[in-house]
Amino acid sequence: MYAAAILLAFVASAVAITVTEPNASVDWTNKGQQTVKWDAVNTDASNFTIVLTNEDRSVMPDNNQVLAALVDSSLGQTSVGAPSGGWPTGGTFRVNFVKSETDLTTIYAQSPEFNITEDTSSSSSSSSSSGSTTASRSNSATSATGTSTVPPTAVEAGSSGSATASGGATTPSNGASATTFGAAGLAGALAFVGAMLA
């Protein structure tokens, strides 16, 4: 019975809120509201605060800009407005889901790195013609498999803002440790617990 309780507690701790957007393939622009999406289970915190962060002080001088507080985790998505001073532009941004506005170090989830780009879309019309220009951007991807903590220097953004990691977790910009489990990591952890119980 004790072994089953340990296994159940371990499995519950392995499932946590996961930020699905923004990500390396879904950037934001510097105009208007932006969408944040996540997956959550009923054992996750009932609410959290969404914070925009970037370690590069030339891009974002004031780190940990609160975008929304007391967000209901069961919603699965929300729109957020720009931080005070407007949307900064550049690369290596992350969205952190933290405990509260007053506790920014307890991180429930963290997005992959993404870009905030200049919104270059425009439209014009007249009685003789109408047209629009649409911004294009290059997409990049971040892949993560396994179960490990990757130091900030191990996941480096290239000039296009893409990054690849072999670990399933990264060290958040504020130094707190965030851990996520991929399917392989969870299977390995369950096999380990099973071996310990045998």
C-alpha positions in Angstrom: 0.0 0.0 0.0 2.9 2.4 0.9 4.5 1.7 -2.4 1.4 2.5 -4.3 1.1 5.8 -2.5 4.6 6.7 -3.3 4.1 5.8 -7.0 0.9 7.9 -7.1 2.5 10.9 -5.5 5.4 10.7 -8.0 3.1 10.5 -11.0 1.1 13.4 -9.7 4.2 15.5 -9.3 5.3 14.7 -12.9 2.2 16.2 -14.4 2.1 20.0 -14.2 1.0 23.1 -16.1 2.6 23.2 -19.5 2.8 26.5 -21.6 1.9 25.6 -25.2 1.9 29.2 -26.6 3.9 31.3 -27.1 6.8 29.1 -28.3 9.6 29.1 -30.8 7.1 28.6 -33.6 4.5 31.0 -32.4 5.9 34.5 -31.8 4.2 37.7 -30.6 4.1 41.1 -32.2 4.6 44.4 -30.5 1.0 45.5 -31.0 -2.3 44.7 -29.2 -3.2 41.8 -27.1 -1.3 38.5 -27.2 -2.5 35.0 -26.6 -1.1 32.6 -23.9 -2.2 29.0 -24.0 -1.5 26.1 -21.6 -2.5 22.6 -20.5 -3.3 22.0 -16.9 -4.7 19.2 -14.7 -6.9 19.4 -11.7 -3.9 18.9 -9.3 -2.3 22.1 -10.6 -2.6 25.4 -8.7 -6.1 26.9 -9.2 -4.6 30.2 -10.4 -1.3 31.8 -11.3 0.3 35.1 -12.4 1.7 35.5 -16.0 5.1 37.2 -16.2 7.1 38.3 -19.3 10.9 37.8 -18.8 14.1 38.2 -20.7 17.7 37.8 -19.4 19.0 40.3 -22.0 18.8 43.7 -20.3 19.4 45.5 -23.6 16.1 44.1 -24.8 14.1 44.3 -21.6 15.8 46.5 -18.9 13.1 45.6 -16.3 12.8 41.8 -16.0 9.7 40.0 -14.8 6.9 42.3 -16.1 3.5 41.1 -14.8 1.1 40.6 -17.7 -1.9 39.1 -15.8 -2.6 38.2 -12.2 -4.9 35.6 -10.6 -5.4 33.7 -13.9 -7.8 30.7 -13.6 -5.7 27.7 -14.6 -8.8 25.8 -15.8 -9.3 28.3 -18.7 -6.5 26.9 -20.9 -5.9 30.3 -22.6 -6.1 34.0 -22.0 -5.2 37.3 -23.8 -2.7 39.6 -22.2 -2.0 43.3 -22.8 1.4 44.9 -23.0 3.5 45.6 -19.9 3.9 49.2 -18.8 6.0 51.0 -21.5 4.6 48.7 -24.3 5.8 45.5 -25.9 9.6 45.3 -26.2 10.9 43.7 -29.4 13.7 41.1 -29.8 14.4 37.5 -29.0 14.8 35.1 -26.1 11.6 36.1 -24.3 9.8 33.6 -22.0 6.5 33.6 -20.3 6.6 32.3 -16.7 3.5 31.2 -14.7 4.4 32.1 -11.1 2.6 31.8 -7.8 1.6 35.5 -7.4 2.7 39.1 -8.1 4.5 39.1 -4.8 6.1 35.6 -5.3 7.8 35.7 -8.7 10.4 32.9 -7.7 7.8 30.1 -7.4 7.5 29.1 -11.0 4.7 26.7 -12.0 5.6 26.6 -15.7 7.8 28.4 -18.3 7.4 28.8 -22.0 10.1 28.0 -24.5 12.0 31.0 -25.8 10.1 33.1 -28.4 10.4 36.4 -30.2 8.4 39.6 -30.1 8.6 41.2 -33.5 7.7 44.6 -35.0 4.1 44.4 -36.4 4.7 45.4 -40.0 1.2 44.6 -41.3 -0.7 47.6 -42.8 -3.6 48.1 -45.1 -4.5 51.0 -47.4 -7.5 51.6 -49.5 -8.8 54.2 -51.9 -11.6 54.4 -54.4 -9.5 52.9 -57.2 -7.5 50.3 -55.3 -7.1 48.5 -52.0 -4.3 46.3 -50.8 -2.6 45.1 -47.7 0.8 44.0 -46.7 1.3 41.2 -44.3 4.3 40.7 -42.1 6.2 37.5 -42.4 8.5 36.0 -39.9 10.8 33.0 -39.8 9.7 30.3 -37.5 12.1 28.3 -35.4 11.5 25.3 -33.1 12.7 24.1 -29.8 12.8 20.4 -29.1 13.0 18.9 -25.6 13.0 15.2 -24.7 14.0 13.4 -21.6 14.3 14.5 -18.0 17.2 16.9 -17.0 17.9 20.4 -16.0 19.9 22.3 -18.7 22.0 25.2 -17.5 21.3 28.5 -19.2 24.6 28.2 -21.2 23.6 24.9 -22.6 20.6 26.2 -24.5 21.8 29.2 -26.5 19.7 31.1 -28.9 21.1 31.5 -32.4 20.8 34.6 -34.6 17.4 33.4 -35.8 16.2 32.8 -32.2 16.1 29.1 -32.5 17.4 26.7 -29.9 17.6 23.0 -29.4 17.9 21.2 -26.1 18.3 17.5 -25.2 16.9 18.0 -21.7 13.3 18.3 -20.8 13.8 21.4 -18.5 15.6 24.6 -18.5 16.7 26.9 -15.8 14.4 29.9 -15.6 15.8 33.4 -16.0 15.4 34.2 -12.3 17.5 31.2 -11.2 14.7 29.0 -9.9 14.6 25.5 -11.2 11.7 24.3 -13.4 11.4 20.7 -14.3 9.1 19.1 -16.9 8.8 15.4 -17.9 8.5 14.1 -21.4 6.9 10.7 -22.1 10.3 9.0 -22.0 11.2 10.7 -18.7 8.0 9.7 -17.1 8.3 6.1 -18.3 11.9 6.0 -17.0 10.9 7.5 -13.6 8.1 4.9 -13.3 10.5 2.1 -14.1 12.9 3.4 -11.5 10.2 3.5 -8.8 9.1 0.0 -9.8 12.6 -1.3 -9.5 12.9 0.4 -6.1 9.7 -1.3 -4.9 10.8 -4.8 -6.1 
